[in-house]
């Protein structure tokens, strides 16, 4: 019977058909990050006074007024097994006076790089940098792929001409979404943003008060490549405290020029390009990185209505 077949399928989907693999688990209970595979700048500040329940420490980032980087300095990185998809889970809390950058861009927080760039690659000018960050109290996904820009065809729409182009701006935008293209020295760089529709870190006491701990989840899946061309079926999903705040499945994050592109590096490197407006702090705790979301984050499809046994 069709309804029984559907219910069996729904149960299978609800139990997650793709097996998730945990890539990183980090509680930030101590400063021995290098012993657990972190590298680059492992001189990070561990707070003993701020932590989620059950934890004994957290990663602390304090910006002095006017500083572009926190007191701990540059980014700390961690390599992981190459994957087409990543699920990031972490807890975050801001100081009560947190204002971020005070601009419609920055501060950067989490970066994902791919196997097309080196272990110590710069974070901005790459074949693909995917940022998960908070701007003005709203979470966003931000991408740059400056190394893919055809620097000789700036401002030309190459989306239906060649796969040897950037997807985040300077060579056209496949989805028509506005993208940034700007000169940095002798070369151009780019950027494209997908931002949550609602503010999730607010100044008012209540469910989304920024000075309380909140659970953030992010899922990003690279788009497929079919017959040598990128297909706009990439996925991004963001949650705060279990509530979905951004859900897209029509992203183009790579072209057919790089079919073997995979995520393989996480960097945590808070950065405010114009300098921090005030002295301010935020904390990160209980970070997990996996290839897929846990089953609890994936809602099974709703059963069809008006079906009767025997249909």
C-alpha positions as CSV (number, residue, x, y, z in Angstrom):
1,X,0.0,0.0,0.0
2,X,1.3,3.4,-0.9
3,X,0.9,5.0,2.5
4,X,2.8,2.2,4.2
5,X,5.6,2.6,1.7
6,X,5.7,6.3,2.3
7,X,5.8,6.0,6.1
8,X,8.7,3.5,5.7
9,X,10.6,6.0,3.5
10,X,9.9,8.8,6.0
11,X,11.3,6.8,8.8
12,X,14.4,6.0,6.8
13,X,14.9,9.7,5.9
14,X,14.4,10.7,9.5
15,X,17.1,8.4,10.6
16,X,19.6,10.1,8.3
17,X,20.5,8.1,5.1
18,X,24.0,9.6,5.0
19,X,26.4,8.4,7.7
20,X,27.9,11.4,9.6
21,X,31.5,11.2,10.5
22,X,32.9,13.3,13.3
23,X,36.0,15.2,12.2
24,X,36.9,17.4,15.3
25,X,35.7,17.6,18.9
26,X,37.1,20.4,21.0
27,X,36.0,21.5,24.4
28,X,38.7,24.2,25.0
29,X,39.2,23.0,28.5
30,X,42.9,23.7,28.4
31,X,45.5,25.4,26.2
32,X,47.2,22.3,24.9
33,X,45.7,22.8,21.4
34,X,48.8,21.7,19.6
35,X,48.7,18.3,21.1
36,X,45.2,17.8,19.6
37,X,46.1,18.8,16.1
38,X,45.7,22.5,16.1
39,X,48.5,24.5,14.5
40,X,49.7,27.9,13.3
41,X,48.9,30.2,16.3
42,X,48.2,27.9,19.2
43,X,48.8,30.6,21.7
44,X,45.2,31.1,22.4
45,X,43.5,32.4,25.6
46,X,41.5,29.9,27.6
47,X,38.9,31.4,30.0
48,X,38.4,29.7,33.3
49,X,35.4,31.8,34.3
50,X,33.2,31.5,31.2
51,X,32.0,28.0,30.0
52,X,28.9,26.2,29.1
53,X,27.4,23.9,31.8
54,X,29.6,20.8,32.3
55,X,32.7,22.5,30.7
56,X,35.7,23.9,32.5
57,X,37.0,26.4,30.0
58,X,36.3,28.2,26.8
59,X,38.2,30.0,24.0
60,X,38.3,33.7,24.8
61,X,38.7,36.5,22.2
62,X,39.2,40.0,23.5
63,X,39.6,43.0,21.1
64,X,41.2,46.2,22.4
65,X,39.7,49.4,21.1
66,X,41.1,50.0,17.6
67,X,42.6,46.5,17.2
68,X,42.0,44.4,14.1
69,X,42.9,41.1,15.8
70,X,42.2,39.9,19.4
71,X,44.8,39.8,22.1
72,X,45.6,36.2,21.2
73,X,46.8,37.2,17.8
74,X,46.2,35.4,14.5
75,X,44.2,32.4,13.5
76,X,44.5,28.9,14.9
77,X,43.9,26.1,12.4
78,X,43.0,22.4,12.2
79,X,43.2,20.1,9.2
80,X,40.6,17.3,8.7
81,X,39.7,14.6,6.3
82,X,38.6,16.0,2.9
83,X,34.9,16.2,2.5
84,X,32.2,17.7,0.3
85,X,30.1,18.7,3.3
86,X,30.7,20.1,6.7
87,X,28.6,20.5,9.8
88,X,29.9,22.9,12.5
89,X,28.4,23.1,16.0
90,X,29.6,25.5,18.7
91,X,28.4,27.5,21.7
92,X,29.1,31.3,21.8
93,X,28.6,34.1,24.2
94,X,29.3,37.9,23.8
95,X,30.2,40.5,26.4
96,X,27.2,42.8,27.2
97,X,28.8,45.7,25.4
98,X,29.6,43.7,22.2
99,X,29.0,45.7,19.0
100,X,31.1,43.7,16.6
101,X,32.6,45.8,13.8
102,X,29.9,48.5,13.8
103,X,30.1,48.1,10.0
104,X,28.0,46.0,7.5
105,X,31.0,43.7,7.2
106,X,33.2,41.7,9.7
107,X,34.1,40.5,12.2
108,X,35.3,37.3,10.6
109,X,35.1,34.3,13.0
110,X,35.2,30.8,11.4
111,X,36.9,30.0,8.0
112,X,36.8,26.8,6.0
113,X,39.4,26.3,3.3
114,X,39.8,23.6,0.7
115,X,42.4,21.1,-0.6
116,X,43.3,23.6,-3.4
117,X,45.2,25.8,-0.9
118,X,48.1,25.1,1.4
119,X,48.2,24.4,5.1
120,X,49.4,28.0,5.8
121,X,47.5,29.7,3.0
122,X,46.3,33.2,3.5
123,X,42.6,33.1,4.5
124,X,41.1,35.7,2.2
125,X,42.8,35.2,-1.3
126,X,42.1,31.5,-1.9
127,X,40.3,29.1,-4.3
128,X,37.4,29.1,-1.8
129,X,37.1,30.5,1.7
130,X,33.8,29.9,3.4
131,X,33.1,32.1,6.4
132,X,30.6,31.5,9.2
133,X,30.2,34.7,11.2
134,X,28.0,37.1,12.9
135,X,27.5,40.7,11.6
136,X,25.3,43.1,13.5
137,X,23.6,40.2,15.5
138,X,22.8,38.2,12.3
139,X,24.6,35.0,11.3
140,X,25.8,34.8,7.7
141,X,27.6,32.6,5.3
142,X,30.2,34.6,3.3
143,X,32.4,33.2,0.4
144,X,35.4,34.4,-1.5
145,X,37.2,32.7,-4.3
146,X,39.8,35.3,-5.5
147,X,42.2,32.8,-6.9
148,X,39.6,31.7,-9.4
149,X,39.0,35.2,-10.8
150,X,39.9,35.8,-14.4
151,X,41.8,39.0,-13.7
152,X,41.8,39.8,-17.5
153,X,38.0,39.8,-17.7
154,X,36.9,41.8,-14.7
155,X,33.3,42.9,-14.8
156,X,32.4,40.5,-17.7
157,X,29.6,38.0,-17.1
158,X,31.3,34.6,-17.8
159,X,28.6,32.4,-16.2
160,X,27.4,30.9,-19.5
161,X,30.8,31.2,-21.3
162,X,33.4,29.3,-19.2
163,X,33.9,27.3,-16.0
164,X,37.3,29.0,-15.6
165,X,35.8,31.8,-13.5
166,X,35.0,32.9,-10.0
167,X,31.6,32.3,-8.4
168,X,31.8,35.1,-5.7
169,X,32.1,38.1,-8.0
170,X,34.2,39.8,-10.6
171,X,33.2,37.4,-13.4
172,X,29.4,37.5,-13.1
173,X,27.0,35.9,-10.7
174,X,25.2,32.7,-11.7
175,X,22.3,33.2,-9.3
176,X,21.9,36.9,-10.0
177,X,22.7,37.6,-6.3
178,X,24.8,40.8,-5.8
179,X,28.5,40.1,-5.4
180,X,31.4,42.3,-4.4
181,X,34.4,42.9,-6.6
182,X,37.2,45.2,-5.5
183,X,40.8,45.9,-6.1
184,X,43.4,44.8,-3.4
185,X,46.8,46.1,-4.6
186,X,47.3,45.0,-8.2
187,X,44.7,42.2,-8.1
188,X,40.9,42.0,-7.6
189,X,39.1,40.2,-4.9
190,X,35.5,39.3,-4.4
191,X,32.8,38.3,-2.0
192,X,29.2,37.0,-1.8
193,X,27.0,36.9,1.4
194,X,23.9,34.9,2.4
195,X,22.6,36.4,5.6
196,X,19.9,35.1,8.1
197,X,16.6,37.0,7.9
198,X,16.4,37.6,11.6
199,X,18.7,38.9,14.3
200,X,19.8,36.1,16.6
201,X,22.1,38.0,19.0
202,X,20.3,41.0,20.5
203,X,20.9,43.7,23.1
204,X,17.7,43.0,25.0
205,X,17.4,40.3,27.7
206,X,15.4,37.4,26.4
207,X,15.8,34.3,24.3
208,X,18.5,35.8,22.0
209,X,20.3,38.0,24.5
210,X,23.9,38.2,23.3
211,X,25.4,37.9,26.8
212,X,24.0,34.4,27.3
213,X,25.4,31.2,25.8
214,X,23.8,30.1,22.5
215,X,24.2,27.0,20.4
216,X,25.0,27.7,16.8
217,X,25.0,25.1,14.0
218,X,26.0,25.4,10.4
219,X,25.8,23.0,7.5
220,X,27.5,23.6,4.1
221,X,27.5,21.2,1.2
222,X,29.4,21.9,-2.0
223,X,27.4,21.9,-5.2
224,X,27.6,19.0,-7.7
225,X,29.5,19.0,-11.0
226,X,27.5,17.5,-13.9
227,X,29.1,17.1,-17.4
228,X,31.9,19.4,-16.5
229,X,29.7,22.2,-15.3
230,X,28.8,23.4,-11.8
231,X,25.1,23.0,-10.8
232,X,23.6,25.4,-8.4
233,X,22.5,22.8,-5.8
234,X,24.9,23.7,-3.0
235,X,23.4,23.8,0.5
236,X,23.8,26.1,3.5
237,X,21.7,25.8,6.7
238,X,22.1,27.7,9.9
239,X,20.5,27.1,13.3
240,X,20.6,29.1,16.6
241,X,19.4,27.2,19.7
242,X,17.8,24.6,17.4
243,X,15.8,27.1,15.3
244,X,16.5,27.2,11.5
245,X,17.4,30.8,10.5
246,X,18.8,30.2,7.0
247,X,18.1,27.4,4.7
248,X,19.2,27.4,1.0
249,X,19.8,24.6,-1.4
250,X,20.5,26.6,-4.6
251,X,24.1,27.8,-4.1
252,X,27.0,27.7,-6.6
253,X,30.3,27.4,-4.6
254,X,32.5,25.8,-7.2
255,X,32.6,25.5,-11.0
256,X,33.5,22.6,-13.3
257,X,37.1,23.9,-13.3
258,X,37.6,22.4,-9.8
259,X,35.5,19.2,-9.5
260,X,37.9,17.8,-6.9
261,X,37.6,20.7,-4.5
262,X,36.9,19.5,-1.0
263,X,36.8,21.2,2.5
264,X,39.9,20.2,4.5
265,X,40.8,23.0,6.9
266,X,39.1,24.9,9.7
267,X,40.5,28.2,11.0
268,X,39.3,30.3,13.9
269,X,40.6,33.8,13.4
270,X,38.5,36.7,14.6
271,X,39.3,39.8,12.5
272,X,37.8,43.4,12.4
273,X,39.4,45.1,9.4
274,X,38.7,48.7,10.4
275,X,39.6,48.1,14.1
276,X,37.3,47.3,17.0
277,X,35.1,50.2,17.9
278,X,35.4,49.4,21.7
279,X,37.1,46.9,23.9
280,X,34.9,43.8,23.7
281,X,35.0,40.0,24.1
282,X,33.4,36.8,23.0
283,X,33.8,33.2,24.0
284,X,33.5,29.9,22.1
285,X,33.0,26.5,23.7
286,X,32.3,22.8,22.9
287,X,33.1,22.9,19.1
288,X,32.2,19.8,17.0
289,X,32.9,19.4,13.3
290,X,31.3,16.6,11.3
291,X,30.5,15.7,7.7
292,X,26.7,15.8,8.2
293,X,24.2,17.2,10.8
294,X,23.0,14.8,13.5
295,X,19.7,13.1,12.9
296,X,18.0,15.5,15.4
297,X,18.8,18.4,13.2
298,X,17.2,16.9,10.1
299,X,13.4,17.0,10.1
300,X,11.7,14.0,8.3
301,X,9.3,14.9,5.5
302,X,5.6,15.5,6.4
303,X,3.4,12.5,5.5
304,X,1.0,13.2,2.6
305,X,-2.5,14.2,3.5
306,X,-5.9,12.6,2.4
307,X,-4.4,9.1,1.7
308,X,-6.3,6.1,2.8
309,X,-5.1,2.5,3.2
310,X,-5.3,0.7,-0.1
311,X,-4.5,3.8,-2.2
